[in-house]
């Protein structure tokens, strides 16, 4: 494969954080008396929290954001970890000369906390977060922002994510787009977005970069 850049979504792709995020949302919904629609809230993961607050807690957005931040910060370090083999995969790609980054709809503060806690910061060259663009996934803007920071062509880039928002953003940005099967969306939902491939494990990604001869 002739890619020079690999970009990743964070939550549900590199970080095994979706159960914690769901727990935090449920706590905030309960405290604010907002009805919890089974499945619907988690289908919004991958979009900025302000959009989620505006949709599900209209009129209570300020309280929603304050409560979410409080409980997220309170329990983050006990509940966020990487999926197995993630650091080894990133090390492998770095050794192959690839430049690596994260493109997430998570806020800058939360993103930095997660990447520093887990050790991702030792492998990533670029972070694009919710504060870095005006339009977020499923629009291509955050991926395009990362590519501009790398001065890289989308034809030489891969975007890896776990949600339909990721697949849509990658396709619109013109990158090779790969979905992971261990995150938010089901295989069927990912395939409906017509990605360039699915990853069942990180070995499926590293296999795309055979040893140098």
N, C-alpha and C positions, 0 to 999 in steps of 0.2 A: 504494500500500500504506500502511496506517495504523499501521505499527509505529513504536514510539519507541525500542526497544532491540534491538540485535543482539548475540548472544552466540556465541562461536566456541570450538570445540575447538582445541587447540594443535598437537600433533604429528600430521602427516599432513593437516592442514587449512590452517593458516596456515604452519606451519614444515615445510620439506622435510627431515625428520629421520629418517624411518623406516629408510632404509638404514644410517644410523649406529647407530640403536637396535638393529637386527638384528645388526650387526657386534659390538656390545658384548655383547649377550646370548650370541651364539655363543662369544665369547671366555670368558665366565664359565662357560658350560656345559662347555666343553672343560677349563678349569682344575679344575672340580669333578668331572669325570667323569660329568656328568649327560647322559643320552641326549638328542640333539636330534631331536625329532619334526618332520619336514618339515611346515611350514605351521601346525602346531598352536600353537606359541609365539606367532607373529605374530598369530594370531587373538585372543590375549589382550591385545594392545596396546589401550590405552584403559581398562584397569583398573589399580589401584594396584600398584606393583612388589612390595609385601609380599604381595599375593595371588598374584602370579606366582611369587615365591620359595616360598611355602608349598605351591603346587600341584606345581611341577616339581622342587623341591629340598627336599622335606620332610626335616627333621633337619639341613639345612645352610643354613637361612635366614639366619643371622647372617653366615656367610662369603659367601653369595650377595650380600647387600645391600652388604657392605663392598667386595667386588670390583667389583660393578657401579658403585658410586659412584666408586671410584678411577679406573676406565678411562673412565667417562663424563666426569668432571671433567677428566681428562688430555687428552682429544681433542675435547671439545665445541666449542670455538671454531673449530677447523679444519673441522668437519664439519656445522655447523648453519647453514642459511640459509632464507630465505623463498621460497615459491613465487612465480614472476614475477607482478608486478602487485599484490602484496598490500598494500603501503603505499599505493599509489595508490587502491586500492579503499577502504581505511580512511579515507583523506583525503576521498574523495568522500562517504562516508557521514557523516562528521563535518560536512562542509559542508552536508549536508541536515538537520542538527540531530539526528541519531541519537546515542544514547549506546551505547558499545561496551564489551564485556568478554570475558574468556576464562574458560571453565569447563573444567578439565582434571583428570584423575586423576594428573597428574604432581605431584611434591612441590613445596613452596613454593620451596625454594632453587633447584632446577633450572628451575622456571618463571620465576622472576625473572631468572636468568642468561640464559635464552633470549630473553625479551622485551627485556632491556636490550641484549644483543648485536646483535639484529636491528633495533632501533629501534621495536619494537611499543609500548614503554612510552609513547611520545609520543602514542598514539592511544587507549589503553585506560583506562577509568575504573574498572574492577573486575577483580580476579583472584580466582577461587575455585579452590583447589588441593586436593590429597589431604588436607592437614592441616586443612582448614576445615570438613569435615563428617564425620559418623560413617559414613554410607552413601554409596557412590560409584555412578557410572554402572555398570549401567543403571538404577539407582534415580533418581528425579527430584530428590533432595535437593540436589545441588550447583547445579542450575539454579534451583531454588526459592530457594536461598541468594543467588544473584546477583540474582534478581528482587527479593528483599527489600531488598538493599542499594540497588537502584535505586528502591525503592518503586513497582515497575511491575507491571502485570497481565500474566499470561502471554498473554492475548489480544492484547496490543500488543507481543509479543516474538517474535523469530526465534532459533532455535538452529541453528547450522551445524556439521556434523561429517562425519567420514569413515568412521565405524564403525557397526556395528549397535548397539553400546552407546550411541552418541550418539543414534541414531534412537529407540531405546527410551526413553531418558531424556527427550528432548524431547517425545515424544508423551505420556508419563506426566505431564510437567510442564504440559502444555496449551499449549505454544508452537507456532507455525508451525515445522516442522522440515524442514530442507533438507540433503541429502547431497551431498558433493562427490565427483566420480568419479575424482580423482587420488590418493586416499589408500589406506587399508588394505583396505577392503571392495570387492568387485566391484559393478558396477551391479546385478546380479541379487540379490546379498545385501542391498544397500541397498533395492531395490524390495520385497523380501520383508518389510521392516519398515514398509512403507506410509508413507513420508515424504510431505510436502506437495509435494515437488519435488526434482529433482536439478540440480546445477550442473555444467556442462561447463567453465566458466571463470568468473572473477570478473565478467565482463561480464554473465553471466546473473543475478547478484545485483544489480549496480548498475542493470540494466534495470528492476528492480522499483520503482525510485524515480526516476520521470521528473523532468526539470527543473521547477522551480517556475515557474508562469505569472506 
